[in-house]
Amino acid sequence: MIDDLDLGFDDPERGEKGRHRRRAVRKRNGKSGGGAKTVFALLMALVLLGGIGGGAYIGFDRIRNHFVTPDYAGPGSGEVLVQVKKGDTLTDIGNTLYDAGVVKSTKAFIEAADANSRSKNIQVGSYKVRKQMKAADAVTVLLDPKSRVVNGVTIPEGTISLNIYAILSKETKIPVAEFKKAAEDPADLGVPDFWFKRGDKKKSPKSIEGFLYPSTYEIPPKATAKQILSMMVQQFLGVTQQIDFVDRVQKERNISPYEALITASIAQAEAVDPKDFPKVSRVIYNRVYAGKIPCNCLGIDSGINYWLRLQGKDPKDSNDLLRSEINDPKNPYNTHDVPGLPITPISNPGEDALKGALDPPQGDWIFFMTVDQKGTMGYGRNDAEYTQLRKTMCKNKVLTGELCRF
């Protein structure tokens, strides 16, 4: 008889977590029939449980929670910060509010949101709300622009970690030194250890470079340096998971995810137009892995400039780099004389650069060069095409002086 009444007991607090879907309620003669069924089922349950004795009160309490959605009655008190993330459903938002002690049940929030036609306008962001609020009031607060905490900071694609710390410090007033300290242990920020394993057997320091995903972030008030950098790492992990970066580079490129990340960071640093990222990545793979260059040397100036930045020096144009800087044996990012990829990423790449390293086009190019002041890339497959690219660069004044003597 209990089965016939369908008295299954879901978690009365969460309220069918993860199973919410918007449904049309069946109506009879223009009126909802759900209420009558609920009352009938409750009365029948009381009849069935009436002779059980004192235990009936416990059973009744559970049945009541099944039919009556747990909700707070008052406006709440105190203050807590909650975050609505991109892609969150009403159930996700309700779970966030429940976990933060804002609403008494996820189900109460879902029902309140369903009853408010404006709930679809809830925006991604951080919100100041009270604890133990009536669910309908919580919906109202999330729809109020004044409740939204706007403290956005944008990290451009290709920004190196040191410059990221400076941007974040300016925005949050947290000293750069605290960001540097927090970045010393990438694992503590959420970077899984497998990311630092390489197939080329090069030893790499565990650097945060490459894992601070460039995007616009809303920084919660009183957030620490560690919390902010961890948020960026989580965004990186989310994006790479979404594009299946780890599995695909191992299966399709036959290299480690870290090597592909380094490749993406170079493409991000070298190319201006995102459409060039895949082709630049192909050149990198050809030079390092395909045996098309005698020493398998990459030969990029962006690696030299990255090293200069780490030392607190300004980067230089290729025209201005000294031979001693290009061939500096003490530079761990020297790719002119040392075969293979650099020891770490040299920038923090965005999604387009990651996708370019993941899925480069087929081709036997071994050179890429910026051939004009707009950032147009040219590609070459042999020494003759390399010479022609240099002539184009000289014509467009990208190269000057001795570099234009052939």
MARKEDREN-241108 format. One line per field, with one value per residue (C-alpha): residue number from 1; residue in one letter; z, y, x. Coordinates in Angstrom, 3 decimals, m for minus. Layout:
# MARKEDREN-241108
n = [NUM;...]
res = [A;...]
w = [Z;...]
v = [Y;...]
u = [X;...]
This chain:
# MARKEDREN-241108
n = [1;2;3;4;5;6;7;8;9;10;11;12;13;14;15;16;17;18;19;20;21;22;23;24;25;26;27;28;29;30;31;32;33;34;35;36;37;38;39;40;41;42;43;44;45;46;47;48;49;50;51;52;53;54;55;56;57;58;59;60;61;62;63;64;65;66;67;68;69;70;71;72;73;74;75;76;77;78;79;80;81;82;83;84;85;86;87;88;89;90;91;92;93;94;95;96;97;98;99;100;101;102;103;104;105;106;107;108;109;110;111;112;113;114;115;116;117;118;119;120;121;122;123;124;125;126;127;128;129;130;131;132;133;134;135;136;137;138;139;140;141;142;143;144;145;146;147;148;149;150;151;152;153;154;155;156;157;158;159;160;161;162;163;164;165;166;167;168;169;170;171;172;173;174;175;176;177;178;179;180;181;182;183;184;185;186;187;188;189;190;191;192;193;194;195;196;197;198;199;200;201;202;203;204;205;206;207;208;209;210;211;212;213;214;215;216;217;218;219;220;221;222;223;224;225;226;227;228;229;230;231;232;233;234;235;236;237;238;239;240;241;242;243;244;245;246;247;248;249;250;251;252;253;254;255;256;257;258;259;260;261;262;263;264;265;266;267;268;269;270;271;272;273;274;275;276;277;278;279;280;281;282;283;284;285;286;287;288;289;290;291;292;293;294;295;296;297;298;299;300;301;302;303;304;305;306;307;308;309;310;311;312;313;314;315;316;317;318;319;320;321;322;323;324;325;326;327;328;329;330;331;332;333;334;335;336;337;338;339;340;341;342;343;344;345;346;347;348;349;350;351;352;353;354;355;356;357;358;359;360;361;362;363;364;365;366;367;368;369;370;371;372;373;374;375;376;377;378;379;380;381;382;383;384;385;386;387;388;389;390;391;392;393;394;395;396;397;398;399;400;401;402;403;404;405;406]
res = [M;I;D;D;L;D;L;G;F;D;D;P;E;R;G;E;K;G;R;H;R;R;R;A;V;R;K;R;N;G;K;S;G;G;G;A;K;T;V;F;A;L;L;M;A;L;V;L;L;G;G;I;G;G;G;A;Y;I;G;F;D;R;I;R;N;H;F;V;T;P;D;Y;A;G;P;G;S;G;E;V;L;V;Q;V;K;K;G;D;T;L;T;D;I;G;N;T;L;Y;D;A;G;V;V;K;S;T;K;A;F;I;E;A;A;D;A;N;S;R;S;K;N;I;Q;V;G;S;Y;K;V;R;K;Q;M;K;A;A;D;A;V;T;V;L;L;D;P;K;S;R;V;V;N;G;V;T;I;P;E;G;T;I;S;L;N;I;Y;A;I;L;S;K;E;T;K;I;P;V;A;E;F;K;K;A;A;E;D;P;A;D;L;G;V;P;D;F;W;F;K;R;G;D;K;K;K;S;P;K;S;I;E;G;F;L;Y;P;S;T;Y;E;I;P;P;K;A;T;A;K;Q;I;L;S;M;M;V;Q;Q;F;L;G;V;T;Q;Q;I;D;F;V;D;R;V;Q;K;E;R;N;I;S;P;Y;E;A;L;I;T;A;S;I;A;Q;A;E;A;V;D;P;K;D;F;P;K;V;S;R;V;I;Y;N;R;V;Y;A;G;K;I;P;C;N;C;L;G;I;D;S;G;I;N;Y;W;L;R;L;Q;G;K;D;P;K;D;S;N;D;L;L;R;S;E;I;N;D;P;K;N;P;Y;N;T;H;D;V;P;G;L;P;I;T;P;I;S;N;P;G;E;D;A;L;K;G;A;L;D;P;P;Q;G;D;W;I;F;F;M;T;V;D;Q;K;G;T;M;G;Y;G;R;N;D;A;E;Y;T;Q;L;R;K;T;M;C;K;N;K;V;L;T;G;E;L;C;R;F]
w = [0.000;0.733;m2.708;m4.273;m2.657;m4.033;m0.686;m1.566;0.663;m1.136;0.861;2.338;2.619;m0.837;m2.528;m5.493;m6.062;m9.686;m10.953;m11.507;m14.894;m15.778;m16.202;m17.260;m14.526;m15.741;m15.250;m15.023;m16.082;m16.073;m12.463;m11.074;m9.646;m7.766;m4.546;m4.082;m4.652;m2.111;0.571;m0.130;0.047;3.291;4.909;3.828;5.231;8.555;8.658;7.905;10.555;13.182;15.052;15.165;18.418;19.297;16.185;14.112;14.971;13.412;10.340;10.047;10.238;7.357;5.303;5.973;4.757;1.602;0.784;2.386;1.017;3.833;3.711;6.077;6.994;7.682;5.773;7.229;9.060;8.697;5.324;3.043;m0.444;m3.016;m6.625;m9.641;m12.216;m15.987;m17.013;m13.584;m13.620;m11.036;m9.221;m9.188;m7.795;m5.233;m4.116;m3.741;m1.612;0.504;1.105;2.183;4.657;2.734;1.914;3.878;0.848;m2.795;m3.631;m1.985;m4.171;m7.335;m6.599;m5.805;m9.012;m11.061;m9.589;m10.605;m14.366;m14.057;m12.557;m16.008;m15.771;m12.884;m13.995;m13.491;m10.633;m6.900;m4.646;m1.065;0.564;4.084;5.835;6.503;3.976;2.627;m0.807;m2.629;m1.005;m2.105;m5.718;m5.396;m4.082;m6.965;m9.398;m7.759;m9.532;m6.273;m4.662;m7.297;m6.305;m9.303;m8.926;m12.323;m13.492;m16.979;m17.635;m21.350;m23.211;m23.310;m20.108;m18.141;m14.451;m13.190;m15.092;m13.857;m10.279;m11.016;m12.534;m9.635;m7.076;m8.571;m8.475;m5.046;m3.211;m2.288;m2.534;m5.526;m3.072;m1.743;m5.224;m5.837;m2.558;m3.302;m6.741;m5.396;m5.029;m8.053;m6.441;m3.517;m6.040;m7.568;m10.447;m10.640;m10.520;m13.839;m15.691;m15.039;m16.541;m19.915;m22.656;m23.888;m20.553;m19.953;m16.329;m15.633;m12.502;m11.242;m12.457;m12.328;m15.782;m18.267;m15.658;m14.845;m17.361;m19.028;m18.563;m16.709;m13.047;m10.328;m7.273;m4.047;m1.301;1.142;m1.223;m0.603;m3.211;m2.969;m3.462;m6.518;m8.211;m7.343;m9.064;m12.225;m12.079;m11.743;m14.801;m16.712;m15.650;m16.622;m20.107;m20.821;m19.645;m21.843;m24.982;m23.878;m24.066;m21.913;m23.579;m27.147;m27.123;m25.768;m28.303;m31.364;m30.875;m28.941;m26.532;m22.925;m22.046;m20.592;m23.887;m25.698;m23.116;m23.695;m27.442;m26.940;m24.784;m27.547;m30.241;m28.021;m27.571;m31.217;m33.176;m33.195;m35.060;m33.438;m36.850;m36.854;m33.605;m35.218;m37.977;m35.594;m33.436;m36.457;m37.106;m33.479;m33.672;m36.970;m35.593;m32.252;m33.013;m36.760;m37.274;m39.906;m38.188;m37.536;m33.807;m33.232;m31.991;m31.859;m32.250;m30.921;m29.594;m27.397;m25.109;m24.716;m23.918;m21.365;m19.589;m19.672;m18.082;m15.326;m14.529;m14.317;m17.689;m20.618;m23.657;m26.923;m30.614;m32.622;m34.212;m30.815;m29.316;m28.833;m30.004;m26.403;m25.389;m28.197;m27.403;m23.645;m22.182;m18.776;m20.163;m19.418;m22.123;m24.833;m27.740;m30.362;m29.086;m26.853;m28.587;m27.789;m26.058;m23.227;m19.660;m18.900;m20.732;m21.580;m21.294;m20.170;m23.312;m23.973;m25.437;m29.101;m28.536;m26.604;m29.443;m31.943;m30.116;m29.842;m33.492;m35.845;m39.621;m41.623;m43.288;m43.512;m42.581;m40.427;m40.274;m39.129;m39.152;m38.610;m42.027;m41.530;m38.892;m38.640;m37.349;m40.504;m40.287;m43.097;m43.270;m44.980;m45.748;m46.706;m46.761;m50.000;m48.545;m45.325;m47.302;m49.122;m45.820;m44.526;m47.641;m47.107;m43.496;m44.572;m47.217;m44.565;m42.114;m39.626;m39.948;m40.505;m40.584;m40.766;m40.640;m44.105;m45.756;m47.932]
v = [0.000;2.362;1.624;2.367;5.802;6.435;7.609;7.407;9.594;11.882;14.010;16.542;19.195;19.097;18.161;15.908;17.280;17.171;15.927;19.214;19.770;22.287;20.328;21.150;20.184;18.060;19.863;18.650;21.069;23.879;23.202;21.446;18.010;17.682;19.306;16.937;13.904;15.175;15.709;12.305;10.549;12.314;11.403;7.779;7.668;8.995;6.307;3.627;4.905;5.722;2.425;2.321;4.278;6.766;5.883;7.365;10.881;10.188;8.682;11.618;14.076;12.372;12.244;15.929;16.832;14.840;16.859;20.219;21.804;22.896;26.671;29.458;31.969;35.096;37.522;35.953;37.462;37.977;37.982;35.430;35.616;33.068;32.622;31.814;30.197;30.056;27.185;26.826;25.428;26.360;23.165;24.150;27.580;26.042;23.617;26.498;28.451;25.400;24.598;28.203;28.055;30.567;28.438;25.545;23.261;23.203;22.301;25.480;27.598;25.726;26.156;29.852;30.347;28.519;30.827;33.925;34.498;36.687;33.925;33.178;36.574;35.571;36.557;34.926;36.588;36.883;37.967;39.152;37.301;36.574;33.229;31.408;33.379;32.535;30.988;33.530;36.344;34.680;34.680;38.381;39.168;37.307;39.378;42.661;44.236;45.973;42.585;41.646;42.143;43.592;43.438;42.169;41.998;40.937;38.932;39.163;36.040;35.524;37.465;35.994;35.199;38.164;40.587;38.779;39.349;43.053;43.300;41.438;43.451;46.725;45.513;43.877;45.841;42.499;42.851;41.202;39.340;37.463;36.261;35.148;33.278;31.591;30.535;28.715;25.480;24.868;21.679;23.725;25.830;22.743;21.804;17.970;16.479;14.646;17.965;18.256;14.891;15.124;12.602;14.270;13.511;17.164;18.226;21.025;23.119;23.077;26.525;28.042;29.522;28.307;27.366;30.854;30.912;34.313;35.489;38.055;37.184;38.569;38.677;38.033;40.587;39.584;36.863;35.881;35.615;31.841;31.807;34.057;32.031;28.802;30.205;30.786;27.283;25.794;27.739;26.323;22.778;23.322;24.606;21.841;19.241;20.712;20.410;17.013;18.437;15.864;12.705;14.004;15.321;12.004;9.945;12.214;14.116;11.353;13.878;14.814;17.422;19.624;19.677;20.641;23.370;24.733;24.694;26.609;29.180;29.764;30.093;32.569;34.615;34.524;35.023;38.016;36.509;33.437;31.817;31.394;29.403;25.971;26.543;27.938;24.861;22.656;24.422;23.865;20.166;19.815;21.441;19.628;16.178;15.507;15.646;18.377;20.527;19.086;19.949;19.846;23.423;25.671;28.955;31.432;34.913;34.888;32.447;34.898;37.724;35.584;35.024;38.762;39.476;36.961;38.858;42.145;43.392;44.764;42.533;43.428;43.352;40.756;43.613;44.665;41.306;40.867;37.736;37.164;37.192;34.891;32.299;32.833;29.407;30.462;31.115;28.046;29.262;29.315;27.456;28.541;26.205;23.804;21.187;20.688;22.767;25.231;23.955;25.594;27.486;31.077;32.585;31.733;30.688;31.064;28.535;29.290;28.665;25.463;24.241;25.142;22.987;20.234;20.127;21.655;21.290;18.887;20.532;20.441;24.065;24.591;28.408;31.007;34.759;37.991;39.594;43.011;45.578;44.202;40.848;38.829;35.466;33.871;30.218;28.445;24.843;25.255;27.696;29.338;30.142;31.292;33.772;35.045;35.577;37.606;39.757;40.450;41.390;43.785;45.319;45.915;47.241;44.456;43.701;46.364;46.839;43.887;41.420;42.612;41.887;38.798]
u = [0.000;2.886;4.287;0.937;0.987;4.524;5.862;9.567;11.700;14.139;16.565;14.114;16.781;18.392;15.163;15.931;19.421;20.456;17.089;15.286;13.731;11.054;7.819;4.306;1.820;m1.055;m4.365;m7.898;m10.668;m8.096;m7.058;m4.056;m4.816;m1.516;m2.765;m5.740;m3.530;m1.034;m3.699;m5.257;m1.900;m1.005;m4.354;m4.011;m0.496;m1.776;m4.455;m1.873;0.520;m2.115;m1.789;1.992;2.238;4.934;6.918;4.137;5.332;8.722;7.090;4.748;7.637;9.380;6.196;5.528;9.041;8.343;5.240;6.046;9.201;11.565;11.951;12.960;10.263;12.298;14.518;17.669;20.599;24.327;26.032;27.670;29.157;27.959;28.992;26.834;29.077;28.786;26.535;24.896;21.350;18.728;19.644;23.331;22.476;20.143;22.851;25.310;22.840;22.011;25.686;26.264;23.359;21.266;18.202;16.765;16.539;17.527;13.958;12.645;14.911;13.929;10.218;10.685;12.689;10.060;7.417;9.402;9.403;12.492;14.651;16.072;17.798;20.071;23.566;26.929;28.798;29.282;26.416;26.047;23.135;21.915;21.907;18.625;16.596;13.201;13.859;11.679;13.688;16.926;15.694;14.842;18.319;19.993;17.933;18.934;21.967;22.893;23.522;26.071;29.677;31.490;35.233;36.305;39.885;40.930;44.090;44.995;46.040;49.782;50.482;53.386;52.968;55.021;52.811;49.706;50.827;51.238;47.738;46.172;48.100;46.893;43.313;43.302;46.030;47.607;51.411;53.081;55.299;52.271;51.340;54.920;54.919;51.590;52.851;55.895;53.946;51.665;50.339;49.056;47.129;45.516;47.843;47.924;51.419;51.042;51.137;54.882;55.785;57.499;58.045;61.249;62.992;63.857;63.843;61.405;60.999;57.423;56.457;52.978;53.619;51.038;48.422;47.084;44.280;43.722;40.139;38.028;37.600;35.384;37.595;35.638;36.243;38.984;40.240;43.861;46.596;46.410;42.637;42.863;45.594;43.756;40.676;42.713;44.189;40.715;39.632;42.604;41.744;38.116;38.972;41.490;38.999;36.298;38.448;39.828;43.347;45.162;43.896;43.997;47.560;48.781;46.829;46.985;50.248;52.046;53.555;52.909;50.262;53.019;54.927;51.739;51.111;54.626;53.939;50.677;52.490;55.057;52.401;50.546;53.731;54.811;51.582;49.242;46.297;44.661;44.314;48.105;48.265;47.722;50.269;52.880;52.348;52.979;56.278;57.296;56.456;58.327;61.466;61.493;60.098;60.201;63.978;63.682;66.327;69.828;69.917;66.142;66.547;63.528;65.434;62.851;63.583;60.474;62.268;65.146;62.746;60.941;64.249;64.977;61.579;62.216;65.402;63.523;64.775;62.805;62.208;63.907;63.072;64.978;66.924;68.242;69.169;72.901;74.673;75.717;72.044;70.956;73.618;73.826;74.769;73.407;69.944;67.764;65.366;68.039;66.439;68.992;71.678;69.758;67.559;63.917;61.279;62.020;61.985;58.589;55.845;56.789;53.301;49.798;47.922;44.211;41.800;42.629;46.327;45.584;43.392;46.110;48.648;46.075;45.072;47.691;47.317;49.444;52.446;56.250;56.958;60.053;60.051;57.561;58.205;56.308;56.661;55.032;54.127;50.570;51.772;51.142;52.892;54.861;55.918;58.771;59.746;63.392;66.335;65.191;61.774;63.442;65.560;62.493;60.694;63.618;63.606;59.903;60.606;63.331;61.101;58.436;61.044;60.479;64.186;66.839;70.603;72.957;70.084;69.072;72.419;72.207]
